[in-house]
Amino acid sequence: MAKLQAKSPVVLQVLPELDTGGVERGTIEIAAELQKRGIKNFVASQGGRLVHELDKLKIPHLTLPLKTKNIFKMRKNAKLLEDFIRKNNINIVHARSRAPAWSAYWAAKKANVHFMTTFHGTYGLGPWGIKKFYNKVMTFGERVIAISNHIKNHILKNYKVDESKIRLIHRCADVEIFSPKAVTQARMIGKLREYKIREDKPVILLPGRVTRWKGQHILIEALHLMKNKNYYCIIAGDSQGRQKYVDYLEKLVRKYKLQGKVGFFGRYSDAPALMMVSNVILSTAIEPEAFGRISIEGQAMGKIVVASNIGGSTETIIDGVTGKLYQYDNPQELANALDWALGLSEEEVSKISKAAIKNVKENFTKQIMCDKTIEVYEELANS
Protein backbone atom coordinates (compact mmCIF):
# COMPACT_ATOMS: atom_id res chain seq x y z
CA MET A 1 0.00 0.00 0.00
CA ALA A 2 1.36 3.44 -0.93
CA LYS A 3 2.39 5.54 2.04
CA LEU A 4 0.14 8.56 2.63
CA GLN A 5 1.93 11.85 2.05
CA ALA A 6 2.40 13.86 5.25
CA LYS A 7 0.34 17.03 5.45
CA SER A 8 2.31 20.23 5.85
CA PRO A 9 1.30 22.55 8.68
CA VAL A 10 0.10 26.04 7.79
CA VAL A 11 0.49 28.00 11.00
CA LEU A 12 -1.03 31.16 12.45
CA GLN A 13 0.62 32.41 15.66
CA VAL A 14 -1.56 34.74 17.72
CA LEU A 15 -0.33 37.09 20.48
CA PRO A 16 -1.30 40.48 21.94
CA GLU A 17 1.44 42.64 20.38
CA LEU A 18 4.89 42.53 18.81
CA ASP A 19 6.75 45.07 20.85
CA THR A 20 9.38 43.54 23.13
CA GLY A 21 9.75 40.52 25.42
CA GLY A 22 10.25 36.77 25.48
CA VAL A 23 6.84 35.87 24.03
CA GLU A 24 7.39 38.22 21.11
CA ARG A 25 10.96 37.08 20.51
CA GLY A 26 9.90 33.41 20.54
CA THR A 27 7.14 34.14 18.03
CA ILE A 28 9.62 35.74 15.61
CA GLU A 29 12.10 32.89 16.05
CA ILE A 30 9.48 30.24 15.22
CA ALA A 31 8.12 32.27 12.29
CA ALA A 32 11.63 32.66 10.83
CA GLU A 33 12.38 28.94 11.15
CA LEU A 34 9.07 27.99 9.50
CA GLN A 35 9.85 30.37 6.64
CA LYS A 36 13.36 28.92 6.30
CA ARG A 37 11.85 25.43 5.93
CA GLY A 38 9.34 26.61 3.35
CA ILE A 39 6.38 26.18 5.70
CA LYS A 40 3.68 28.75 5.13
CA ASN A 41 3.00 30.78 8.27
CA PHE A 42 1.33 33.94 9.54
CA VAL A 43 1.32 36.08 12.68
CA ALA A 44 -1.59 38.07 14.14
CA SER A 45 -1.13 40.78 16.77
CA GLN A 46 -1.89 44.38 17.60
CA GLY A 47 1.44 45.36 16.02
CA GLY A 48 4.61 46.87 17.46
CA ARG A 49 8.30 47.42 16.84
CA LEU A 50 9.05 43.82 15.87
CA VAL A 51 6.60 43.74 12.93
CA HIS A 52 9.43 45.04 10.74
CA GLU A 53 11.29 41.75 11.37
CA LEU A 54 8.36 39.84 9.89
CA ASP A 55 8.29 42.28 6.98
CA LYS A 56 11.98 41.59 6.28
CA LEU A 57 11.22 37.86 6.24
CA LYS A 58 8.13 38.44 4.03
CA ILE A 59 5.90 36.76 6.63
CA PRO A 60 2.34 38.16 6.50
CA HIS A 61 1.13 39.94 9.63
CA LEU A 62 -2.53 40.49 10.45
CA THR A 63 -3.08 43.59 12.59
CA LEU A 64 -6.03 43.31 14.99
CA PRO A 65 -6.70 44.80 18.48
CA LEU A 66 -5.74 41.49 20.08
CA LYS A 67 -4.63 43.04 23.36
CA THR A 68 -8.23 43.91 24.22
CA LYS A 69 -10.17 42.20 27.01
CA ASN A 70 -13.46 43.69 25.84
CA ILE A 71 -15.70 40.69 25.13
CA PHE A 72 -17.41 42.36 22.14
CA LYS A 73 -14.07 43.25 20.53
CA MET A 74 -12.76 39.76 21.31
CA ARG A 75 -15.77 38.26 19.49
CA LYS A 76 -15.17 40.59 16.54
CA ASN A 77 -11.50 39.55 16.49
CA ALA A 78 -12.63 35.91 16.43
CA LYS A 79 -14.74 36.51 13.30
CA LEU A 80 -11.90 38.33 11.53
CA LEU A 81 -9.46 35.56 12.49
CA GLU A 82 -11.88 32.91 11.23
CA ASP A 83 -12.11 34.67 7.85
CA PHE A 84 -8.31 34.94 7.70
CA ILE A 85 -7.90 31.23 8.58
CA ARG A 86 -10.29 30.15 5.81
CA LYS A 87 -8.81 32.54 3.23
CA ASN A 88 -5.24 31.31 3.79
CA ASN A 89 -5.96 27.58 4.33
CA ILE A 90 -4.44 27.71 7.81
CA ASN A 91 -4.70 24.38 9.62
CA ILE A 92 -3.05 25.22 12.99
CA VAL A 93 -3.76 28.19 15.23
CA HIS A 94 -1.14 28.69 17.94
CA ALA A 95 -2.13 31.10 20.75
CA ARG A 96 0.49 32.56 23.08
CA SER A 97 -1.50 34.69 25.53
CA ARG A 98 -4.89 34.64 27.26
CA ALA A 99 -6.99 37.46 25.76
CA PRO A 100 -6.09 36.67 22.13
CA ALA A 101 -6.32 32.95 22.92
CA TRP A 102 -10.07 33.27 23.45
CA SER A 103 -10.53 34.89 20.03
CA ALA A 104 -8.15 32.36 18.46
CA TYR A 105 -9.95 29.42 20.11
CA TRP A 106 -13.39 30.57 18.92
CA ALA A 107 -12.02 31.17 15.41
CA ALA A 108 -10.26 27.79 15.20
CA LYS A 109 -13.38 25.99 16.42
CA LYS A 110 -15.58 27.74 13.83
CA ALA A 111 -13.08 27.10 11.03
CA ASN A 112 -12.62 23.48 12.19
CA VAL A 113 -8.81 23.65 12.42
CA HIS A 114 -6.32 22.59 15.09
CA PHE A 115 -5.81 24.83 18.14
CA MET A 116 -2.75 24.81 20.41
CA THR A 117 -1.23 27.09 23.04
CA THR A 118 2.03 27.97 24.75
CA PHE A 119 1.82 28.57 28.49
CA HIS A 120 4.38 31.36 28.95
CA GLY A 121 3.76 32.17 32.62
CA THR A 122 2.11 31.36 35.93
CA TYR A 123 -0.96 33.46 35.27
CA GLY A 124 -2.40 34.86 38.50
CA LEU A 125 -5.56 33.15 39.71
CA GLY A 126 -6.89 36.28 41.44
CA PRO A 127 -8.79 36.38 44.76
CA TRP A 128 -10.76 33.15 45.35
CA GLY A 129 -9.50 31.92 41.96
CA ILE A 130 -11.84 34.20 40.00
CA LYS A 131 -9.39 34.43 37.07
CA LYS A 132 -9.10 30.68 36.73
CA PHE A 133 -11.79 30.42 34.06
CA TYR A 134 -10.23 33.28 32.06
CA ASN A 135 -6.80 31.60 32.25
CA LYS A 136 -8.19 28.17 31.41
CA VAL A 137 -8.34 28.90 27.68
CA MET A 138 -4.57 28.29 27.67
CA THR A 139 -5.31 24.64 28.49
CA PHE A 140 -7.85 24.23 25.66
CA GLY A 141 -5.17 23.44 23.10
CA GLU A 142 -4.95 19.97 21.59
CA ARG A 143 -1.30 20.43 22.54
CA VAL A 144 -0.11 22.73 25.32
CA ILE A 145 3.54 23.78 25.30
CA ALA A 146 5.04 24.41 28.76
CA ILE A 147 8.22 26.50 28.61
CA SER A 148 9.73 24.88 31.71
CA ASN A 149 9.05 22.12 34.23
CA HIS A 150 8.09 24.89 36.64
CA ILE A 151 5.28 25.92 34.26
CA LYS A 152 4.29 22.31 33.57
CA ASN A 153 3.90 21.67 37.29
CA HIS A 154 1.87 24.89 37.64
CA ILE A 155 -0.51 23.73 34.89
CA LEU A 156 -0.99 20.29 36.41
CA LYS A 157 -1.48 21.69 39.91
CA ASN A 158 -4.04 24.36 39.00
CA TYR A 159 -5.98 23.02 35.99
CA LYS A 160 -7.54 19.71 35.06
CA VAL A 161 -5.32 18.87 32.10
CA ASP A 162 -4.43 15.53 30.57
CA GLU A 163 -0.64 15.43 31.04
CA SER A 164 -0.25 13.52 27.77
CA LYS A 165 -1.10 16.62 25.73
CA ILE A 166 1.54 18.82 27.43
CA ARG A 167 4.83 19.23 25.58
CA LEU A 168 7.84 20.54 27.53
CA ILE A 169 9.84 22.87 25.27
CA HIS A 170 12.29 25.15 27.05
CA ARG A 171 12.92 28.66 25.77
CA CYS A 172 16.33 29.40 24.35
CA ALA A 173 19.29 31.60 23.61
CA ASP A 174 20.28 32.46 20.06
CA VAL A 175 23.87 31.18 20.18
CA GLU A 176 24.71 32.96 16.94
CA ILE A 177 24.08 36.27 18.72
CA PHE A 178 24.88 35.32 22.32
CA SER A 179 28.39 34.08 21.71
CA PRO A 180 31.73 35.51 22.88
CA LYS A 181 33.04 35.07 19.34
CA ALA A 182 30.21 37.18 17.88
CA VAL A 183 30.97 40.35 19.88
CA THR A 184 33.50 42.65 18.24
CA GLN A 185 36.11 44.73 20.06
CA ALA A 186 34.40 47.90 18.83
CA ARG A 187 31.08 46.90 20.42
CA MET A 188 32.83 46.16 23.71
CA ILE A 189 34.65 49.50 23.70
CA GLY A 190 31.32 51.20 23.02
CA LYS A 191 29.79 49.61 26.13
CA LEU A 192 32.82 50.45 28.30
CA ARG A 193 32.36 54.11 27.36
CA GLU A 194 28.54 54.13 27.56
CA TYR A 195 28.49 52.64 31.07
CA LYS A 196 31.67 54.39 32.29
CA ILE A 197 33.27 51.05 33.13
CA ARG A 198 36.77 51.11 34.57
CA GLU A 199 38.86 48.16 33.47
CA ASP A 200 40.45 47.73 36.91
CA LYS A 201 37.19 46.67 38.57
CA PRO A 202 35.15 43.50 37.97
CA VAL A 203 31.64 44.24 36.70
CA ILE A 204 28.45 42.80 38.20
CA LEU A 205 25.49 43.12 35.80
CA LEU A 206 21.79 42.82 36.63
CA PRO A 207 19.81 43.24 33.37
CA GLY A 208 16.03 43.27 33.12
CA ARG A 209 12.95 45.30 34.02
CA VAL A 210 13.29 47.37 37.17
CA THR A 211 10.41 46.05 39.26
CA ARG A 212 10.26 44.73 42.82
CA TRP A 213 9.74 41.07 41.90
CA LYS A 214 12.99 41.14 39.91
CA GLY A 215 14.81 41.69 43.22
CA GLN A 216 16.98 44.77 42.59
CA HIS A 217 16.56 45.74 46.27
CA ILE A 218 17.85 42.32 47.39
CA LEU A 219 20.95 42.93 45.26
CA ILE A 220 21.69 46.31 46.87
CA GLU A 221 21.30 44.76 50.34
CA ALA A 222 23.71 42.00 49.25
CA LEU A 223 26.30 44.46 47.89
CA HIS A 224 26.39 46.08 51.33
CA LEU A 225 27.03 42.67 52.94
CA MET A 226 29.79 41.53 50.56
CA LYS A 227 33.32 41.06 51.85
CA ASN A 228 34.76 41.92 48.46
CA LYS A 229 34.40 45.69 47.97
CA ASN A 230 36.22 45.89 44.64
CA TYR A 231 33.45 45.88 42.00
CA TYR A 232 31.21 48.05 39.86
CA CYS A 233 27.55 47.04 39.67
CA ILE A 234 25.33 47.91 36.70
CA ILE A 235 21.54 47.75 37.09
CA ALA A 236 20.22 48.03 33.55
CA GLY A 237 16.57 47.94 32.54
CA ASP A 238 13.43 49.96 31.98
CA SER A 239 11.49 50.92 35.11
CA GLN A 240 8.33 51.36 32.99
CA GLY A 241 7.21 54.25 35.18
CA ARG A 242 7.84 52.59 38.57
CA GLN A 243 9.45 55.74 39.95
CA LYS A 244 8.64 54.94 43.61
CA TYR A 245 10.64 51.73 43.38
CA VAL A 246 13.54 53.49 41.61
CA ASP A 247 13.55 56.16 44.36
CA TYR A 248 13.61 53.39 46.98
CA LEU A 249 16.60 51.72 45.29
CA GLU A 250 18.49 55.01 45.11
CA LYS A 251 17.73 55.60 48.79
CA LEU A 252 19.19 52.17 49.62
CA VAL A 253 22.34 53.02 47.67
CA ARG A 254 22.76 56.23 49.72
CA LYS A 255 21.94 54.41 52.98
CA TYR A 256 24.73 51.89 52.40
CA LYS A 257 27.15 54.50 50.94
CA LEU A 258 27.37 52.64 47.62
CA GLN A 259 27.44 55.78 45.46
CA GLY A 260 29.96 55.32 42.66
CA LYS A 261 29.82 51.54 43.04
CA VAL A 262 26.27 51.11 41.63
CA GLY A 263 25.09 52.59 38.35
CA PHE A 264 21.43 52.77 37.33
CA PHE A 265 20.77 52.70 33.60
CA GLY A 266 17.44 52.53 31.84
CA ARG A 267 16.51 50.53 28.76
CA TYR A 268 19.62 48.95 27.28
CA SER A 269 20.64 47.73 23.83
CA ASP A 270 23.16 45.18 22.56
CA ALA A 271 22.83 42.79 25.51
CA PRO A 272 25.61 40.45 24.25
CA ALA A 273 28.18 43.29 24.25
CA LEU A 274 27.05 44.48 27.68
CA MET A 275 27.37 40.93 29.03
CA MET A 276 30.75 40.56 27.38
CA VAL A 277 32.25 43.47 29.35
CA SER A 278 30.80 42.08 32.59
CA ASN A 279 32.21 39.42 34.87
CA VAL A 280 29.10 38.24 36.69
CA ILE A 281 25.54 38.16 35.28
CA LEU A 282 22.68 38.18 37.77
CA SER A 283 19.08 36.98 37.83
CA THR A 284 17.71 37.98 41.24
CA ALA A 285 13.96 37.32 40.93
CA ILE A 286 12.13 36.91 44.24
CA GLU A 287 9.13 35.30 42.52
CA PRO A 288 9.57 32.28 40.22
CA GLU A 289 10.32 33.19 36.63
CA ALA A 290 8.59 31.03 34.04
CA PHE A 291 11.94 30.40 32.35
CA GLY A 292 14.45 33.23 32.73
CA ARG A 293 16.33 33.96 29.52
CA ILE A 294 19.01 36.01 31.29
CA SER A 295 20.39 32.88 32.97
CA ILE A 296 20.65 31.14 29.58
CA GLU A 297 22.03 34.12 27.69
CA GLY A 298 24.64 34.76 30.38
CA GLN A 299 25.79 31.14 30.21
CA ALA A 300 25.88 31.30 26.40
CA MET A 301 28.27 34.25 26.74
CA GLY A 302 30.51 32.12 28.97
CA LYS A 303 29.93 34.33 32.00
CA ILE A 304 29.53 33.40 35.67
CA VAL A 305 25.76 33.48 36.24
CA VAL A 306 24.40 33.88 39.76
CA ALA A 307 20.63 33.30 40.03
CA SER A 308 17.93 32.84 42.65
CA ASN A 309 16.96 29.23 43.37
CA ILE A 310 13.34 29.45 42.18
CA GLY A 311 11.58 29.13 38.84
CA GLY A 312 13.20 28.36 35.52
CA SER A 313 16.81 29.07 36.55
CA THR A 314 16.85 25.88 38.63
CA GLU A 315 16.39 23.95 35.36
CA THR A 316 19.03 25.81 33.38
CA ILE A 317 21.90 26.29 35.85
CA ILE A 318 23.90 23.37 37.24
CA ASP A 319 24.79 24.73 40.66
CA GLY A 320 28.53 25.15 41.10
CA VAL A 321 29.22 23.79 37.60
CA THR A 322 27.72 26.27 35.10
CA GLY A 323 26.83 28.99 37.60
CA LYS A 324 25.58 29.53 41.14
CA LEU A 325 22.15 29.37 42.78
CA TYR A 326 21.34 31.16 46.05
CA GLN A 327 18.35 31.36 48.41
CA TYR A 328 16.10 33.83 46.59
CA ASP A 329 15.03 35.95 49.58
CA ASN A 330 18.34 36.02 51.46
CA PRO A 331 20.68 39.00 50.77
CA GLN A 332 23.47 37.36 52.78
CA GLU A 333 23.36 34.26 50.57
CA LEU A 334 23.50 36.45 47.47
CA ALA A 335 26.45 38.33 48.99
CA ASN A 336 28.21 35.00 49.61
CA ALA A 337 27.51 33.89 46.02
CA LEU A 338 28.93 37.15 44.66
CA ASP A 339 32.03 36.84 46.86
CA TRP A 340 32.40 33.27 45.52
CA ALA A 341 32.05 34.43 41.90
CA LEU A 342 34.55 37.29 42.25
CA GLY A 343 36.97 35.08 44.19
CA LEU A 344 37.31 32.42 41.49
CA SER A 345 40.73 31.87 39.94
CA GLU A 346 41.23 32.38 36.19
CA GLU A 347 41.38 28.60 35.81
CA GLU A 348 38.08 28.13 37.69
CA VAL A 349 36.39 30.88 35.68
CA SER A 350 37.54 29.24 32.45
CA LYS A 351 36.24 25.84 33.56
CA ILE A 352 32.78 27.21 34.48
CA SER A 353 32.68 29.30 31.30
CA LYS A 354 33.26 26.26 29.08
CA ALA A 355 30.71 24.17 31.01
CA ALA A 356 28.12 26.96 30.75
CA ILE A 357 28.52 27.36 26.99
CA LYS A 358 28.35 23.57 26.54
CA ASN A 359 25.18 23.41 28.69
CA VAL A 360 23.40 25.95 26.48
CA LYS A 361 24.56 24.45 23.19
CA GLU A 362 23.39 20.98 24.21
CA ASN A 363 20.06 21.94 25.78
CA PHE A 364 18.84 25.48 25.18
CA THR A 365 19.53 26.70 21.66
CA LYS A 366 17.07 28.40 19.35
CA GLN A 367 17.40 25.47 16.95
CA ILE A 368 16.39 22.94 19.61
CA MET A 369 13.34 25.04 20.56
CA CYS A 370 12.32 25.48 16.92
CA ASP A 371 12.80 21.80 16.04
CA LYS A 372 10.65 20.65 18.96
CA THR A 373 7.92 23.21 18.24
CA ILE A 374 7.73 22.31 14.56
CA GLU A 375 7.50 18.62 15.55
CA VAL A 376 4.34 19.55 17.48
CA TYR A 377 2.94 21.39 14.41
CA GLU A 378 3.63 18.36 12.20
CA GLU A 379 2.13 16.01 14.77
CA LEU A 380 -1.07 18.09 14.84
CA ALA A 381 -1.27 18.60 11.08
CA ASN A 382 -1.21 14.83 10.59
CA SER A 383 -3.37 13.83 13.56
Secondary structure as UniProt FT lines:
FT   STRAND          11..14
FT   HELIX           22..36
FT   TURN            37..38
FT   STRAND          41..45
FT   TURN            49..50
FT   HELIX           51..57
FT   STRAND          61..63
FT   TURN            66..67
FT   HELIX           71..87
FT   TURN            88..89
FT   STRAND          92..95
FT   HELIX           98..111
FT   STRAND          114..119
FT   HELIX           127..129
FT   TURN            130..131
FT   HELIX           132..136
FT   HELIX           137..139
FT   STRAND          143..146
FT   HELIX           149..158
FT   HELIX           163..165
FT   STRAND          166..168
FT   TURN            175..177
FT   HELIX           180..182
FT   HELIX           185..194
FT   TURN            195..196
FT   TURN            199..200
FT   STRAND          203..207
FT   HELIX           212..214
FT   HELIX           216..225
FT   STRAND          232..236
FT   TURN            240..241
FT   HELIX           243..255
FT   TURN            256..257
FT   TURN            260..261
FT   STRAND          262..265
FT   HELIX           271..276
FT   STRAND          280..283
FT   HELIX           293..300
FT   TURN            301..302
FT   STRAND          304..308
FT   TURN            311..312
FT   HELIX           313..316
FT   TURN            320..322
FT   STRAND          323..326
FT   TURN            328..329
FT   HELIX           331..342
FT   HELIX           346..363
FT   HELIX           366..381
//
